[in-house]
C-alpha cells in the first residue's frame, strides 16, 4: 500500500505543467482535482491565469478534465465557466471516475495524468487507475485539520520526483 501512495512527480503549482513538459511525458489529457488544486475551497471562478494556462494546453491539443469529490454545484459552475468537462462526486481514492474520464476522452491511461493536492484521495486514485500521479502544494491550508493532513502526507511527498 505504501508505494501506491507515492506520487510519481511533484510540482509547486498546476502552472508548472507546461505544454512542453506534458508532451515530453506523452501526456495529452490532464485530469485535475478542483479544491485546493485549481482554486481555494471558496473559489467559484477560474482565475485569468487558469484561463490562459488552459488556452496554452488547448493549442497543444492537450485536454483538461475536472475530477472532483465535491458534490456541490461548484464543480458544475466552475467547469462551465472554464469550458472543460467534469465528473463530481468522484469518490477518490476509487479509480473509477478517472478511468471513466479517460474513456470519455478516448485516451489510454498512459496518455493521462492526474494532478491533485492530496495523497490519500488524488494520488491513490491515480496510481490505482494507472495514470501518472502528480502532487501539487495545496493552495490554502485554512484549518488545523488540513495542516495535520498535510504533515501526514510529507513522507509520501518526499519520495516524489520533480516533474521535469
Ligand atoms: Mg483537493
Backbone and ligand atoms as CSV (ligand in chain L), in Angstrom:
chain,resi,resn,atom,element,x,y,z
A,1,UNK,N,N,0.828,-1.205,0.000
A,1,UNK,CA,C,0.000,0.000,0.000
A,1,UNK,C,C,0.869,1.265,0.000
A,2,UNK,N,N,2.013,1.206,0.706
A,2,UNK,CA,C,2.854,2.402,0.802
A,2,UNK,C,C,3.191,2.945,-0.583
A,3,UNK,N,N,3.597,2.042,-1.492
A,3,UNK,CA,C,4.035,2.509,-2.810
A,3,UNK,C,C,2.880,3.096,-3.624
A,4,UNK,N,N,1.656,2.621,-3.390
A,4,UNK,CA,C,0.537,3.185,-4.162
A,4,UNK,C,C,0.142,4.571,-3.670
A,5,UNK,N,N,0.771,5.027,-2.590
A,5,UNK,CA,C,0.503,6.374,-2.080
A,5,UNK,C,C,1.601,7.375,-2.467
A,6,UNK,N,N,2.618,6.877,-3.157
A,6,UNK,CA,C,3.711,7.783,-3.541
A,6,UNK,C,C,3.426,8.404,-4.905
A,7,UNK,N,N,3.403,9.756,-4.950
A,7,UNK,CA,C,3.181,10.390,-6.253
A,7,UNK,C,C,4.386,10.157,-7.153
A,8,UNK,N,N,4.132,10.030,-8.429
A,8,UNK,CA,C,5.234,9.868,-9.373
A,8,UNK,C,C,6.047,11.169,-9.430
A,9,UNK,N,N,5.338,12.290,-9.479
A,9,UNK,CA,C,6.008,13.582,-9.591
A,9,UNK,C,C,5.397,14.608,-8.641
A,10,UNK,N,N,6.159,15.646,-8.357
A,10,UNK,CA,C,5.647,16.761,-7.553
A,10,UNK,C,C,5.897,18.069,-8.297
A,11,UNK,N,N,4.981,19.005,-8.113
A,11,UNK,CA,C,5.152,20.366,-8.639
A,11,UNK,C,C,4.671,21.333,-7.566
A,12,UNK,N,N,5.038,22.589,-7.705
A,12,UNK,CA,C,4.577,23.576,-6.735
A,12,UNK,C,C,3.128,23.973,-7.037
A,13,UNK,N,N,2.865,24.253,-8.294
A,13,UNK,CA,C,1.503,24.632,-8.673
A,13,UNK,C,C,1.166,24.013,-10.026
A,14,UNK,N,N,-0.107,24.058,-10.348
A,14,UNK,CA,C,-0.572,23.469,-11.609
A,14,UNK,C,C,0.090,24.138,-12.815
A,15,UNK,N,N,0.510,25.390,-12.626
A,15,UNK,CA,C,1.110,26.119,-13.745
A,15,UNK,C,C,2.503,25.595,-14.114
A,16,UNK,N,N,3.043,24.724,-13.275
A,16,UNK,CA,C,4.322,24.084,-13.620
A,16,UNK,C,C,4.138,23.003,-14.680
A,17,UNK,N,N,2.882,22.641,-14.970
A,17,UNK,CA,C,2.614,21.679,-16.047
A,17,UNK,C,C,2.540,22.442,-17.370
A,18,UNK,N,N,3.684,22.646,-17.982
A,18,UNK,CA,C,3.704,23.368,-19.264
A,18,UNK,C,C,3.370,22.389,-20.386
A,19,UNK,N,N,2.846,22.896,-21.505
A,19,UNK,CA,C,2.582,22.011,-22.642
A,19,UNK,C,C,3.835,21.241,-23.060
A,20,UNK,N,N,4.982,21.896,-23.025
A,20,UNK,CA,C,6.237,21.247,-23.448
A,20,UNK,C,C,6.552,20.042,-22.571
A,21,UNK,N,N,6.433,20.239,-21.236
A,21,UNK,CA,C,6.728,19.139,-20.306
A,21,UNK,C,C,5.719,18.005,-20.451
A,22,UNK,N,N,4.454,18.370,-20.595
A,22,UNK,CA,C,3.411,17.347,-20.736
A,22,UNK,C,C,3.661,16.518,-21.992
A,23,UNK,N,N,3.998,17.189,-23.083
A,23,UNK,CA,C,4.252,16.476,-24.342
A,23,UNK,C,C,5.487,15.585,-24.216
A,24,UNK,N,N,6.480,16.074,-23.502
A,24,UNK,CA,C,7.700,15.283,-23.292
A,24,UNK,C,C,7.374,13.956,-22.601
A,25,UNK,N,N,6.362,13.990,-21.712
A,25,UNK,CA,C,5.966,12.774,-20.989
A,25,UNK,C,C,4.839,12.019,-21.698
A,26,UNK,N,N,4.486,12.463,-22.907
A,26,UNK,CA,C,3.470,11.758,-23.685
A,26,UNK,C,C,2.058,11.942,-23.178
A,27,UNK,N,N,1.822,13.059,-22.460
A,27,UNK,CA,C,0.504,13.302,-21.853
A,27,UNK,C,C,-0.352,14.182,-22.771
A,28,UNK,N,N,-1.563,13.715,-23.074
A,28,UNK,CA,C,-2.490,14.543,-23.863
A,28,UNK,C,C,-3.814,14.772,-23.132
A,29,UNK,N,N,-3.924,14.250,-21.908
A,29,UNK,CA,C,-5.122,14.501,-21.097
A,29,UNK,C,C,-4.712,14.759,-19.649
A,30,UNK,N,N,-5.082,15.935,-19.150
A,30,UNK,CA,C,-4.805,16.288,-17.759
A,30,UNK,C,C,-6.108,16.214,-16.966
A,31,UNK,N,N,-6.196,15.224,-16.084
A,31,UNK,CA,C,-7.305,15.179,-15.137
A,31,UNK,C,C,-6.871,16.007,-13.944
A,32,UNK,N,N,-7.766,16.833,-13.440
A,32,UNK,CA,C,-7.361,17.665,-12.311
A,32,UNK,C,C,-8.415,17.698,-11.208
A,33,UNK,N,N,-7.905,17.665,-9.992
A,33,UNK,CA,C,-8.711,17.916,-8.809
A,33,UNK,C,C,-9.137,19.392,-8.844
A,34,UNK,N,N,-10.194,19.721,-8.131
A,34,UNK,CA,C,-10.648,21.122,-8.084
A,34,UNK,C,C,-10.159,21.832,-6.810
A,35,UNK,N,N,-10.655,21.362,-5.651
A,35,UNK,CA,C,-10.422,22.094,-4.400
A,35,UNK,C,C,-8.956,22.077,-3.977
A,36,UNK,N,N,-8.435,23.247,-3.788
A,36,UNK,CA,C,-7.069,23.471,-3.323
A,36,UNK,C,C,-6.014,23.097,-4.360
A,37,UNK,N,N,-6.468,22.702,-5.574
A,37,UNK,CA,C,-5.549,22.474,-6.687
A,37,UNK,C,C,-5.732,23.591,-7.719
A,38,UNK,N,N,-7.003,23.787,-8.143
A,38,UNK,CA,C,-7.315,24.844,-9.118
A,38,UNK,C,C,-7.715,26.142,-8.432
A,39,UNK,N,N,-8.427,25.991,-7.300
A,39,UNK,CA,C,-8.955,27.152,-6.589
A,39,UNK,C,C,-9.095,26.790,-5.115
A,40,UNK,N,N,-9.063,27.802,-4.227
A,40,UNK,CA,C,-9.328,27.514,-2.816
A,40,UNK,C,C,-10.754,26.965,-2.661
A,41,UNK,N,N,-11.050,26.369,-1.516
A,41,UNK,CA,C,-12.364,25.762,-1.300
A,41,UNK,C,C,-13.501,26.750,-1.549
A,42,UNK,N,N,-13.219,28.029,-1.339
A,42,UNK,CA,C,-14.269,29.035,-1.532
A,42,UNK,C,C,-14.294,29.581,-2.963
A,43,UNK,N,N,-13.304,29.213,-3.782
A,43,UNK,CA,C,-13.184,29.802,-5.121
A,43,UNK,C,C,-14.287,29.343,-6.065
A,44,UNK,N,N,-14.958,30.293,-6.659
A,44,UNK,CA,C,-16.111,29.975,-7.511
A,44,UNK,C,C,-15.805,30.053,-9.002
A,45,UNK,N,N,-14.745,30.768,-9.343
A,45,UNK,CA,C,-14.481,31.016,-10.760
A,45,UNK,C,C,-13.016,30.762,-11.099
A,46,UNK,N,N,-12.747,30.298,-12.330
A,46,UNK,CA,C,-11.351,30.143,-12.745
A,46,UNK,C,C,-10.669,31.501,-12.850
A,47,UNK,N,N,-9.440,31.585,-12.399
A,47,UNK,CA,C,-8.688,32.842,-12.475
A,47,UNK,C,C,-8.263,33.093,-13.930
A,48,UNK,N,N,-7.858,34.328,-14.209
A,48,UNK,CA,C,-7.355,34.658,-15.550
A,48,UNK,C,C,-6.151,33.792,-15.897
A,49,UNK,N,N,-5.342,33.508,-14.880
A,49,UNK,CA,C,-4.142,32.695,-15.094
A,49,UNK,C,C,-4.532,31.266,-15.512
A,50,UNK,N,N,-5.592,30.743,-14.891
A,50,UNK,CA,C,-6.063,29.398,-15.256
A,50,UNK,C,C,-6.609,29.384,-16.685
A,51,UNK,N,N,-7.292,30.443,-17.061
A,51,UNK,CA,C,-7.846,30.523,-18.423
A,51,UNK,C,C,-6.713,30.562,-19.451
A,52,UNK,N,N,-5.688,31.331,-19.132
A,52,UNK,CA,C,-4.524,31.429,-20.032
A,52,UNK,C,C,-3.829,30.067,-20.152
A,53,UNK,N,N,-3.660,29.393,-18.999
A,53,UNK,CA,C,-2.986,28.084,-18.991
A,53,UNK,C,C,-3.778,27.067,-19.813
A,54,UNK,N,N,-5.100,27.098,-19.654
A,54,UNK,CA,C,-5.947,26.168,-20.414
A,54,UNK,C,C,-5.807,26.419,-21.912
A,55,UNK,N,N,-5.763,27.691,-22.313
A,55,UNK,CA,C,-5.617,28.020,-23.734
A,55,UNK,C,C,-4.279,27.533,-24.295
A,56,UNK,N,N,-3.233,27.637,-23.474
A,56,UNK,CA,C,-1.914,27.156,-23.921
A,56,UNK,C,C,-1.930,25.641,-24.141
A,57,UNK,N,N,-2.600,24.929,-23.233
A,57,UNK,CA,C,-2.696,23.471,-23.378
A,57,UNK,C,C,-3.549,23.102,-24.587
A,58,UNK,N,N,-4.660,23.829,-24.759
A,58,UNK,CA,C,-5.546,23.559,-25.902
A,58,UNK,C,C,-4.789,23.709,-27.214
A,59,UNK,N,N,-3.951,24.746,-27.299
A,59,UNK,CA,C,-3.182,24.992,-28.517
A,59,UNK,C,C,-2.246,23.822,-28.827
A,60,UNK,N,N,-1.891,23.058,-27.791
A,60,UNK,CA,C,-1.020,21.892,-27.966
A,60,UNK,C,C,-1.841,20.596,-28.011
A,61,UNK,N,N,-3.166,20.737,-28.187
A,61,UNK,CA,C,-4.080,19.573,-28.241
A,61,UNK,C,C,-4.060,18.736,-26.968
A,62,UNK,N,N,-3.849,19.401,-25.838
A,62,UNK,CA,C,-3.915,18.718,-24.547
A,62,UNK,C,C,-5.228,19.111,-23.873
A,63,UNK,N,N,-6.034,18.100,-23.526
A,63,UNK,CA,C,-7.341,18.362,-22.914
A,63,UNK,C,C,-7.264,18.346,-21.396
A,64,UNK,N,N,-8.222,19.056,-20.786
A,64,UNK,CA,C,-8.321,19.122,-19.324
A,64,UNK,C,C,-9.684,18.593,-18.918
A,65,UNK,N,N,-9.733,17.910,-17.778
A,65,UNK,CA,C,-10.985,17.299,-17.303
A,65,UNK,C,C,-10.952,17.364,-15.780
A,66,UNK,N,N,-11.974,17.979,-15.166
A,66,UNK,CA,C,-12.016,18.080,-13.695
A,66,UNK,C,C,-12.634,16.810,-13.109
A,67,UNK,N,N,-11.941,16.226,-12.159
A,67,UNK,CA,C,-12.469,15.065,-11.421
A,67,UNK,C,C,-12.450,15.441,-9.941
A,68,UNK,N,N,-13.644,15.727,-9.411
A,68,UNK,CA,C,-13.729,16.273,-8.048
A,68,UNK,C,C,-14.604,15.403,-7.156
A,69,UNK,N,N,-14.226,15.331,-5.904
A,69,UNK,CA,C,-15.064,14.604,-4.942
A,69,UNK,C,C,-16.227,15.453,-4.446
A,70,UNK,N,N,-16.189,16.742,-4.723
A,70,UNK,CA,C,-17.243,17.606,-4.195
A,70,UNK,C,C,-18.600,17.253,-4.803
A,71,UNK,N,N,-19.641,17.475,-4.025
A,71,UNK,CA,C,-20.988,17.175,-4.520
A,71,UNK,C,C,-21.838,18.445,-4.601
A,72,UNK,N,N,-21.186,19.580,-4.479
A,72,UNK,CA,C,-21.933,20.837,-4.523
A,72,UNK,C,C,-22.078,21.286,-5.976
A,73,UNK,N,N,-22.749,22.391,-6.199
A,73,UNK,CA,C,-22.911,22.953,-7.545
A,73,UNK,C,C,-21.611,23.572,-8.057
A,74,UNK,N,N,-20.631,23.671,-7.160
A,74,UNK,CA,C,-19.399,24.383,-7.507
A,74,UNK,C,C,-18.665,23.793,-8.705
A,75,UNK,N,N,-18.524,22.445,-8.702
A,75,UNK,CA,C,-17.766,21.800,-9.785
A,75,UNK,C,C,-18.429,22.070,-11.132
A,76,UNK,N,N,-19.755,21.994,-11.140
A,76,UNK,CA,C,-20.514,22.219,-12.373
A,76,UNK,C,C,-20.311,23.652,-12.892
A,77,UNK,N,N,-20.457,24.599,-11.957
A,77,UNK,CA,C,-20.337,26.007,-12.318
A,77,UNK,C,C,-18.909,26.344,-12.769
A,78,UNK,N,N,-17.947,25.873,-11.984
A,78,UNK,CA,C,-16.539,26.150,-12.266
A,78,UNK,C,C,-16.152,25.583,-13.641
A,79,UNK,N,N,-16.567,24.341,-13.904
A,79,UNK,CA,C,-16.229,23.672,-15.168
A,79,UNK,C,C,-16.856,24.387,-16.349
A,80,UNK,N,N,-18.105,24.818,-16.187
A,80,UNK,CA,C,-18.795,25.515,-17.278
A,80,UNK,C,C,-18.091,26.827,-17.600
A,81,UNK,N,N,-17.713,27.566,-16.546
A,81,UNK,CA,C,-17.037,28.848,-16.763
A,81,UNK,C,C,-15.666,28.654,-17.414
A,82,UNK,N,N,-15.039,27.550,-17.082
A,82,UNK,CA,C,-13.682,27.279,-17.597
A,82,UNK,C,C,-13.743,26.579,-18.957
A,83,UNK,N,N,-14.900,26.005,-19.271
A,83,UNK,CA,C,-15.076,25.333,-20.562
A,83,UNK,C,C,-14.422,23.968,-20.634
A,84,UNK,N,N,-14.500,23.222,-19.536
A,84,UNK,CA,C,-13.934,21.864,-19.542
A,84,UNK,C,C,-14.971,20.885,-18.978
A,85,UNK,N,N,-14.899,19.602,-19.384
A,85,UNK,CA,C,-15.815,18.607,-18.817
A,85,UNK,C,C,-15.451,18.271,-17.373
A,86,UNK,N,N,-16.377,17.666,-16.651
A,86,UNK,CA,C,-16.100,17.352,-15.255
A,86,UNK,C,C,-16.885,16.110,-14.818
A,87,UNK,N,N,-16.398,15.494,-13.774
A,87,UNK,CA,C,-17.151,14.486,-13.010
A,87,UNK,C,C,-17.079,14.944,-11.559
A,88,UNK,N,N,-18.231,15.079,-10.893
A,88,UNK,CA,C,-18.185,15.378,-9.454
A,88,UNK,C,C,-18.645,14.137,-8.674
A,89,UNK,N,N,-18.571,14.210,-7.362
A,89,UNK,CA,C,-18.873,13.027,-6.551
A,89,UNK,C,C,-18.008,11.845,-6.976
A,90,UNK,N,N,-16.735,12.106,-7.249
A,90,UNK,CA,C,-15.862,11.113,-7.887
A,90,UNK,C,C,-15.438,9.966,-6.970
A,91,UNK,N,N,-15.578,10.154,-5.675
A,91,UNK,CA,C,-15.232,9.116,-4.692
A,91,UNK,C,C,-13.770,8.674,-4.773
A,92,UNK,N,N,-12.863,9.607,-5.124
A,92,UNK,CA,C,-11.440,9.278,-4.988
A,92,UNK,C,C,-11.201,8.921,-3.526
A,93,UNK,N,N,-10.466,7.935,-3.149
A,93,UNK,CA,C,-9.421,7.218,-3.891
A,93,UNK,C,C,-9.897,6.091,-4.812
A,94,UNK,N,N,-11.164,5.943,-5.050
A,94,UNK,CA,C,-11.569,4.967,-6.067
A,94,UNK,C,C,-11.021,5.422,-7.423
A,95,UNK,N,N,-10.528,4.496,-8.238
A,95,UNK,CA,C,-10.011,4.887,-9.557
A,95,UNK,C,C,-11.117,5.021,-10.605
A,96,UNK,N,N,-12.342,4.675,-10.266
A,96,UNK,CA,C,-13.411,4.549,-11.268
A,96,UNK,C,C,-13.655,5.823,-12.083
A,97,UNK,N,N,-13.754,6.966,-11.403
A,97,UNK,CA,C,-14.065,8.210,-12.118
A,97,UNK,C,C,-12.930,8.589,-13.066
A,98,UNK,N,N,-11.699,8.307,-12.688
A,98,UNK,CA,C,-10.545,8.621,-13.539
A,98,UNK,C,C,-10.592,7.773,-14.805
A,99,UNK,N,N,-10.909,6.502,-14.630
A,99,UNK,CA,C,-10.986,5.584,-15.775
A,99,UNK,C,C,-12.128,6.009,-16.701
A,100,UNK,N,N,-13.256,6.402,-16.106
A,100,UNK,CA,C,-14.396,6.874,-16.904
A,100,UNK,C,C,-14.031,8.141,-17.686
A,101,UNK,N,N,-13.350,9.054,-17.027
A,101,UNK,CA,C,-12.969,10.322,-17.674
A,101,UNK,C,C,-12.045,10.055,-18.865
A,102,UNK,N,N,-11.057,9.188,-18.682
A,102,UNK,CA,C,-10.117,8.882,-19.779
A,102,UNK,C,C,-10.858,8.213,-20.942
A,103,UNK,N,N,-11.785,7.330,-20.619
A,103,UNK,CA,C,-12.576,6.672,-21.681
A,103,UNK,C,C,-13.397,7.682,-22.448
A,104,UNK,N,N,-14.029,8.603,-21.711
A,104,UNK,CA,C,-14.858,9.618,-22.370
A,104,UNK,C,C,-14.035,10.459,-23.333
A,105,UNK,N,N,-12.761,10.654,-23.006
A,105,UNK,CA,C,-11.897,11.482,-23.836
A,105,UNK,C,C,-11.081,10.645,-24.830
A,106,UNK,N,N,-11.371,9.338,-24.870
A,106,UNK,CA,C,-10.658,8.428,-25.781
A,106,UNK,C,C,-9.143,8.422,-25.576
A,107,UNK,N,N,-8.734,8.389,-24.332
A,107,UNK,CA,C,-7.301,8.340,-24.035
A,107,UNK,C,C,-6.983,7.083,-23.234
A,108,UNK,N,N,-5.801,6.546,-23.481
A,108,UNK,CA,C,-5.300,5.425,-22.687
A,108,UNK,C,C,-4.745,5.982,-21.377
A,109,UNK,N,N,-4.695,5.143,-20.325
A,109,UNK,CA,C,-4.118,5.624,-19.058
A,109,UNK,C,C,-2.704,6.183,-19.234
A,110,UNK,N,N,-1.928,5.600,-20.129
A,110,UNK,CA,C,-0.549,6.042,-20.341
A,110,UNK,C,C,-0.427,7.442,-20.928
A,111,UNK,N,N,-1.525,7.969,-21.475
A,111,UNK,CA,C,-1.510,9.333,-22.044
A,111,UNK,C,C,-2.128,10.326,-21.071
A,112,UNK,N,N,-2.433,9.831,-19.871
A,112,UNK,CA,C,-3.251,10.607,-18.938
A,112,UNK,C,C,-2.501,10.855,-17.637
A,113,UNK,N,N,-2.747,12.027,-17.063
A,113,UNK,CA,C,-2.118,12.418,-15.799
A,113,UNK,C,C,-3.220,12.936,-14.875
A,114,UNK,N,N,-3.070,12.703,-13.586
A,114,UNK,CA,C,-3.961,13.363,-12.624
A,114,UNK,C,C,-3.127,14.236,-11.711
A,115,UNK,N,N,-3.555,15.476,-11.578
A,115,UNK,CA,C,-2.897,16.375,-10.638
A,115,UNK,C,C,-3.866,16.705,-9.511
A,116,UNK,N,N,-3.363,16.639,-8.272
A,116,UNK,CA,C,-4.198,16.945,-7.123
A,116,UNK,C,C,-3.351,17.315,-5.926
A,117,UNK,N,N,-4.015,17.785,-4.876
A,117,UNK,CA,C,-3.281,18.279,-3.705
A,117,UNK,C,C,-3.268,17.295,-2.543
A,118,UNK,N,N,-3.923,16.123,-2.706
A,118,UNK,CA,C,-3.969,15.196,-1.574
A,118,UNK,C,C,-3.463,13.801,-1.942
A,119,UNK,N,N,-2.683,13.246,-1.027
A,119,UNK,CA,C,-2.133,11.895,-1.218
A,119,UNK,C,C,-3.227,10.841,-1.106
A,120,UNK,N,N,-4.046,10.944,-0.058
A,120,UNK,CA,C,-4.943,9.827,0.280
A,120,UNK,C,C,-6.203,9.774,-0.582
A,121,UNK,N,N,-6.401,10.765,-1.411
A,121,UNK,CA,C,-7.509,10.713,-2.383
A,121,UNK,C,C,-6.934,10.757,-3.805
A,122,UNK,N,N,-6.324,11.882,-4.170
A,122,UNK,CA,C,-5.887,12.087,-5.557
A,122,UNK,C,C,-4.809,11.099,-6.006
A,123,UNK,N,N,-3.725,11.057,-5.263
A,123,UNK,CA,C,-2.593,10.227,-5.685
A,123,UNK,C,C,-2.972,8.742,-5.665
A,124,UNK,N,N,-3.653,8.348,-4.617
A,124,UNK,CA,C,-4.031,6.937,-4.514
A,124,UNK,C,C,-4.931,6.531,-5.685
A,125,UNK,N,N,-5.894,7.375,-6.027
A,125,UNK,CA,C,-6.802,7.032,-7.141
A,125,UNK,C,C,-6.029,6.978,-8.465
A,126,UNK,N,N,-5.095,7.903,-8.659
A,126,UNK,CA,C,-4.326,7.932,-9.916
A,126,UNK,C,C,-3.461,6.688,-10.046
A,127,UNK,N,N,-2.782,6.324,-8.971
A,127,UNK,CA,C,-1.917,5.147,-9.029
A,127,UNK,C,C,-2.735,3.878,-9.247
A,128,UNK,N,N,-3.916,3.826,-8.670
A,128,UNK,CA,C,-4.768,2.648,-8.890
A,128,UNK,C,C,-5.321,2.615,-10.318
A,129,UNK,N,N,-5.545,3.781,-10.909
A,129,UNK,CA,C,-6.086,3.842,-12.269
A,129,UNK,C,C,-4.994,3.651,-13.329
A,130,UNK,N,N,-3.745,3.686,-12.903
A,130,UNK,CA,C,-2.641,3.525,-13.851
A,130,UNK,C,C,-2.339,4.786,-14.645
A,131,UNK,N,N,-2.768,5.941,-14.111
A,131,UNK,CA,C,-2.420,7.207,-14.765
A,131,UNK,C,C,-1.302,7.876,-13.962
A,132,UNK,N,N,-0.578,8.764,-14.613
A,132,UNK,CA,C,0.557,9.428,-13.960
A,132,UNK,C,C,0.050,10.319,-12.818
A,133,UNK,N,N,0.628,10.165,-11.633
A,133,UNK,CA,C,0.166,10.958,-10.486
A,133,UNK,C,C,1.132,12.109,-10.213
A,134,UNK,N,N,0.557,13.303,-10.073
A,134,UNK,CA,C,1.361,14.486,-9.765
A,134,UNK,C,C,0.748,15.177,-8.553
A,135,UNK,N,N,1.566,15.425,-7.555
A,135,UNK,CA,C,1.074,16.114,-6.354
A,135,UNK,C,C,1.485,17.587,-6.424
A,136,UNK,N,N,0.542,18.441,-6.019
A,136,UNK,CA,C,0.776,19.875,-6.034
A,136,UNK,C,C,0.738,20.363,-4.582
A,137,UNK,N,N,1.339,21.508,-4.315
A,137,UNK,CA,C,1.202,22.090,-2.975
A,137,UNK,C,C,-0.227,22.634,-2.836
A,138,UNK,N,N,-0.932,22.332,-1.731
A,138,UNK,CA,C,-2.289,22.856,-1.581
A,138,UNK,C,C,-2.290,24.380,-1.595
A,139,UNK,N,N,-3.324,24.978,-2.212
A,139,UNK,CA,C,-3.357,26.438,-2.344
A,139,UNK,C,C,-3.454,27.141,-0.998
A,140,UNK,N,N,-4.319,26.598,-0.108
A,140,UNK,CA,C,-4.502,27.251,1.196
A,140,UNK,C,C,-4.770,26.201,2.261
A,141,UNK,N,N,-4.001,26.242,3.338
A,141,UNK,CA,C,-4.279,25.348,4.473
A,141,UNK,C,C,-5.000,26.186,5.518
A,142,UNK,N,N,-6.328,26.154,5.452
A,142,UNK,CA,C,-7.108,27.127,6.217
A,142,UNK,C,C,-7.531,26.659,7.602
A,143,UNK,N,N,-7.337,25.391,7.933
A,143,UNK,CA,C,-7.668,24.977,9.300
A,143,UNK,C,C,-6.717,23.892,9.799
A,144,UNK,N,N,-6.829,23.582,11.070
A,144,UNK,CA,C,-5.897,22.651,11.717
A,144,UNK,C,C,-5.965,21.272,11.077
A,145,UNK,N,N,-7.142,20.845,10.693
A,145,UNK,CA,C,-7.279,19.526,10.064
A,145,UNK,C,C,-6.463,19.438,8.777
A,146,UNK,N,N,-6.546,20.480,7.943
A,146,UNK,CA,C,-5.796,20.468,6.684
A,146,UNK,C,C,-4.287,20.451,6.953
A,147,UNK,N,N,-3.881,21.189,7.977
A,147,UNK,CA,C,-2.454,21.252,8.298
A,147,UNK,C,C,-1.960,19.883,8.788
A,148,UNK,N,N,-2.735,19.231,9.655
A,148,UNK,CA,C,-2.338,17.905,10.154
A,148,UNK,C,C,-2.286,16.885,9.021
A,149,UNK,N,N,-3.256,16.978,8.136
A,149,UNK,CA,C,-3.278,16.045,7.000
A,149,UNK,C,C,-2.041,16.263,6.126
A,150,UNK,N,N,-1.704,17.527,5.911
A,150,UNK,CA,C,-0.525,17.857,5.101
A,150,UNK,C,C,0.739,17.282,5.744
A,151,UNK,N,N,0.842,17.386,7.051
A,151,UNK,CA,C,2.009,16.850,7.759
A,151,UNK,C,C,2.073,15.321,7.590
A,152,UNK,N,N,0.906,14.670,7.679
A,152,UNK,CA,C,0.860,13.202,7.498
A,152,UNK,C,C,1.267,12.797,6.085
A,153,UNK,N,N,1.092,13.716,5.136
A,153,UNK,CA,C,1.424,13.412,3.731
A,153,UNK,C,C,2.910,13.591,3.416
A,154,UNK,N,N,3.623,14.311,4.275
A,154,UNK,CA,C,5.003,14.697,3.939
A,154,UNK,C,C,5.913,13.516,3.595
A,155,UNK,N,N,5.838,12.380,4.343
A,155,UNK,CA,C,6.712,11.261,3.968
A,155,UNK,C,C,6.467,10.768,2.542
A,156,UNK,N,N,5.220,10.799,2.097
A,156,UNK,CA,C,4.900,10.336,0.739
A,156,UNK,C,C,5.343,11.372,-0.291
A,157,UNK,N,N,5.120,12.637,0.033
A,157,UNK,CA,C,5.539,13.708,-0.872
A,157,UNK,C,C,7.057,13.682,-1.098
A,158,UNK,N,N,7.778,13.295,-0.050
A,158,UNK,CA,C,9.242,13.324,-0.117
A,158,UNK,C,C,9.799,12.365,-1.175
A,159,UNK,N,N,9.045,11.333,-1.480
A,159,UNK,CA,C,9.514,10.341,-2.457
A,159,UNK,C,C,9.265,10.760,-3.909
A,160,UNK,N,N,8.431,11.756,-4.107
A,160,UNK,CA,C,8.068,12.143,-5.485
A,160,UNK,C,C,9.217,12.862,-6.157
A,161,UNK,N,N,9.388,12.568,-7.433
A,161,UNK,CA,C,10.428,13.238,-8.201
A,161,UNK,C,C,9.911,14.573,-8.720
A,162,UNK,N,N,10.835,15.479,-8.966
A,162,UNK,CA,C,10.446,16.758,-9.556
A,162,UNK,C,C,9.988,16.511,-10.998
A,163,UNK,N,N,8.883,17.146,-11.379
A,163,UNK,CA,C,8.387,16.974,-12.754
A,163,UNK,C,C,9.220,17.838,-13.671
A,164,UNK,N,N,10.037,17.199,-14.483
A,164,UNK,CA,C,10.898,17.964,-15.404
A,164,UNK,C,C,11.193,17.160,-16.639
L,1,MG,MG,MG,-8.222,18.855,-3.366
